[in-house]
């Protein structure tokens, strides 16, 4: 099986187990570190530092995930496996890596329910999306 599929499957299986139990075990943490190395360490730091944000816009219920990175906020589209960070463009898109740490952090944070939930009015959706997209142009 292709390495990227193995990594993605490992992350998904561990996240599924973590969601069911509400925590990651030491073995799971070690397994994620073995698979993803420094990317996992950075992702776990983002989760522990409450830098994963889930925006829900009302009344539409549109959801936007943001991970606050070292340089700026990064837009995450989990269903598409997309992140607006440079590592995604230079490493993931070129096949050097399969997930950036922001995507890993988002998946772990969602599984554990360890993210900041921010509810905003739909009127702010376009404003915030422009802001988040602007930093990548």
C-alpha positions as CSV (number, residue, x, y, z in Angstrom):
1,X,0.0,0.0,0.0
2,X,1.2,3.5,-0.8
3,X,2.9,5.3,2.1
4,X,0.5,8.2,2.0
5,X,-2.5,5.9,2.3
6,X,-0.9,4.0,5.2
7,X,-0.3,7.3,7.0
8,X,-3.8,8.6,6.4
9,X,-5.4,5.3,7.4
10,X,-3.2,5.2,10.6
11,X,-4.3,8.7,11.5
12,X,-8.0,8.0,10.8
13,X,-8.0,4.7,12.8
14,X,-6.3,6.4,15.8
15,X,-8.7,9.4,15.6
16,X,-11.7,7.0,15.5
17,X,-10.4,5.2,18.6
18,X,-9.6,8.5,20.3
19,X,-13.1,9.9,19.6
20,X,-14.7,6.8,21.1
21,X,-12.6,6.9,24.2
22,X,-12.2,10.7,24.5
23,X,-8.4,10.5,24.7
24,X,-5.2,9.3,23.1
25,X,-3.2,6.6,24.8
26,X,0.6,6.7,25.2
27,X,0.8,4.0,22.6
28,X,-1.3,6.0,20.2
29,X,0.8,9.1,20.8
30,X,4.0,7.1,20.2
31,X,2.5,5.6,17.1
32,X,1.6,9.0,15.6
33,X,5.1,10.3,16.5
34,X,6.6,7.2,14.7
35,X,4.5,7.8,11.6
36,X,4.6,11.6,11.3
37,X,7.7,12.6,13.3
38,X,8.0,16.4,13.8
39,X,4.8,17.0,12.0
40,X,2.9,15.1,14.7
41,X,4.8,17.0,17.4
42,X,3.8,20.3,15.9
43,X,0.2,19.1,15.4
44,X,0.0,18.0,19.0
45,X,1.4,21.3,20.2
46,X,-1.3,23.1,18.2
47,X,-4.0,21.0,19.9
48,X,-2.6,21.4,23.4
49,X,-2.2,25.2,22.9
50,X,-5.8,25.5,21.7
51,X,-4.8,26.8,18.3
52,X,-7.4,24.8,16.4
53,X,-10.6,26.7,15.8
54,X,-13.9,25.6,14.4
55,X,-16.0,28.5,13.1
56,X,-19.7,27.9,12.7
57,X,-21.6,30.5,10.9
58,X,-25.3,31.1,11.7
59,X,-27.9,30.6,10.5
60,X,-26.4,28.7,7.6
61,X,-24.3,26.3,9.8
62,X,-21.3,26.6,7.4
63,X,-18.2,25.4,9.1
64,X,-14.7,26.6,8.6
65,X,-11.6,25.2,10.4
66,X,-8.6,27.4,11.2
67,X,-5.3,26.4,12.7
68,X,-3.4,29.3,14.2
69,X,0.2,28.7,12.9
70,X,3.4,30.4,13.8
71,X,3.1,33.0,11.0
72,X,-0.6,33.3,10.4
73,X,-4.0,31.6,10.5
74,X,-4.3,28.6,8.1
75,X,-7.6,27.6,6.4
76,X,-8.3,23.9,6.6
77,X,-10.7,22.0,4.4
78,X,-10.7,18.5,6.1
79,X,-13.0,16.8,3.5
80,X,-10.7,17.9,0.7
81,X,-7.5,17.3,2.7
82,X,-6.5,20.9,2.0
83,X,-4.5,23.5,4.0
84,X,-3.5,27.0,3.0
85,X,0.0,26.7,4.5
86,X,3.3,26.8,2.5
87,X,4.2,23.3,3.6
88,X,1.0,22.0,1.9
89,X,2.0,23.7,-1.3
90,X,5.7,22.8,-1.3
91,X,5.6,19.3,0.4
92,X,2.2,17.8,0.2
93,X,1.4,19.0,-3.4
94,X,4.8,17.7,-4.6
95,X,4.4,14.3,-2.9
96,X,7.2,14.8,-0.4
97,X,4.7,14.6,2.5
98,X,1.1,13.5,2.7
99,X,-0.3,15.8,5.4
100,X,0.9,19.1,6.9
101,X,0.8,19.4,10.6
102,X,-2.2,21.7,10.5
103,X,-4.3,19.0,8.9
104,X,-3.0,16.4,11.4
105,X,-3.8,18.8,14.3
106,X,-7.3,19.5,13.0
107,X,-8.1,15.8,12.7
108,X,-6.8,15.1,16.2
109,X,-8.6,18.1,17.7
110,X,-11.9,17.2,16.1
111,X,-11.6,13.6,17.3
112,X,-10.9,14.7,20.8
113,X,-13.3,17.6,20.8
114,X,-10.3,19.8,21.7
115,X,-10.9,22.9,19.6
116,X,-12.3,26.4,20.2
117,X,-15.8,26.7,18.9
118,X,-16.5,30.1,17.6
119,X,-20.0,31.0,16.4
120,X,-20.4,34.0,14.1
121,X,-23.2,35.5,12.1
122,X,-23.3,34.6,8.4
123,X,-22.6,38.3,7.6
124,X,-19.0,37.8,8.8
125,X,-18.4,34.7,6.6
126,X,-17.4,36.5,3.5
127,X,-15.3,39.0,5.4
128,X,-13.4,36.3,7.3
129,X,-13.0,34.1,4.2
130,X,-11.5,37.1,2.2
131,X,-9.1,37.7,5.1
132,X,-8.0,34.1,5.4
133,X,-7.6,33.7,1.6
134,X,-5.8,37.1,1.3
135,X,-2.8,35.9,3.2
136,X,-2.2,33.1,0.7
137,X,-2.4,35.3,-2.4
